[in-house]
Amino acid sequence: MSANPAISPYVAGPAAAEFIERRRNNRQSLEVIGTLSEDAKARFGGHLQVIVFNVSPGGVGFGSPVAFRPGSVYTMRIGTGTVHLNAKLQIVSSKPKTDGTYAVGARFV
């Protein structure tokens, strides 16, 4: 039995205007400062402040002044005092924006 190429999403793939949602969880929009750190501390002096745009049980989206390599692992801290999130994450995507910054997506690991 052969699939009809005209209707099979596996043959041609989505059109450029289509959007495929890959996230399993709903995102909570917010705009807060987050701090990224890495073990080597060589890339950006150990800590980099970013703007967190959304968070879900599976990951986080943030804006950054630098690009990130997908697959890289960092620790992110959001919040201060007793109300904060401190989690390890893996970069999934890092896309340049027109303003010279990057839109970064990461999943919690």
N, C-alpha and C positions, 0 to 999 in steps of 0.2 A: 504494500500500500504506500503510495507516494504522496507527499504533502503538496498542496497547490502552492507554487511559489508566489502567486499573487496575494495570498492571504497569510502565508507563514511568516511569523516575525523572525524566524531563525535563518531565513534565506537572504533577505535583503537588509534586515536591521531596521531600526527606526529612522524616520525622516529627521532632518536637522531641526525642524520646528517642534518635534515631539519631545516630551520630557518623561523619563522613566524614573520613578521614585524607588531608590534602593534602600532607603532607611526602613527599619522594622518598627521604630518607635516614633511617637510624636515629639516634635521639638518645642521647647519653651523659648520664646524670643526674649532677649534681654540685651543690655548694652553695659557691660561692666569690664573693668580692667582685670586681666589675668596675667600671671607671671609664669613663663616657661623656663625650665632649667634642664640641663643635661649633665651627664656624668663627666664628660671630658672638659667642660667649661671653657673650651678654646674658641668655639665659634662666635659667641656673642658675649664673652666675658662672664659666662655662667648663668646669667638671667636676662630675659627679654620680656618686656611688657607688651601685651597684645590686647586687642579689644574683642571680647567674647560677644558674639551676636546671638548664638543659640546653643542650647544644651539639651540633651535627651539622655535616657538611661544608657544608650549605646555609644554616645560620642558628643563631640562639640564642634562648632563652627566658629572661626575667629578671623580677624583681620590682622595682618602682620606687615611690618616694613621690609621684611626679608622673605625670600622664597625658602621652602622646605623640601627635602627629598622624601617622596613617598616611601614608607617603610621605616623611616627614622622613628626612634622612640624617645619621648621626653616626659617630664613630670610637669603638670600644670597645677597651679594654685589659684583659686578664685575666691575672693572675699577676704575679710580680715577678722581678727579677734576670734570669738568662739563660733562664728557662723562662716564656715568656709568649706570648700571642696578641694581636696588634695588627691590627684589621681594620675596614674601613668597612662599615657596615650601613645598611639601610633598614627603617624601621618598617613592619610589616605589620598589627599589631593592638595595641590598648591597651584592656584591659577592667578596669573597677573590680572590686575584691574587697570582701568584707564587712568586712575590717579597715581599710579606708580607703586601701589601697595599690592598685597596678595590676599586672596580669599583662600583660607586653609580649612580643610575638613580633616577631622581625626576621630578615631574610635578608641574607646577605653579598653585597655588590656590589663 
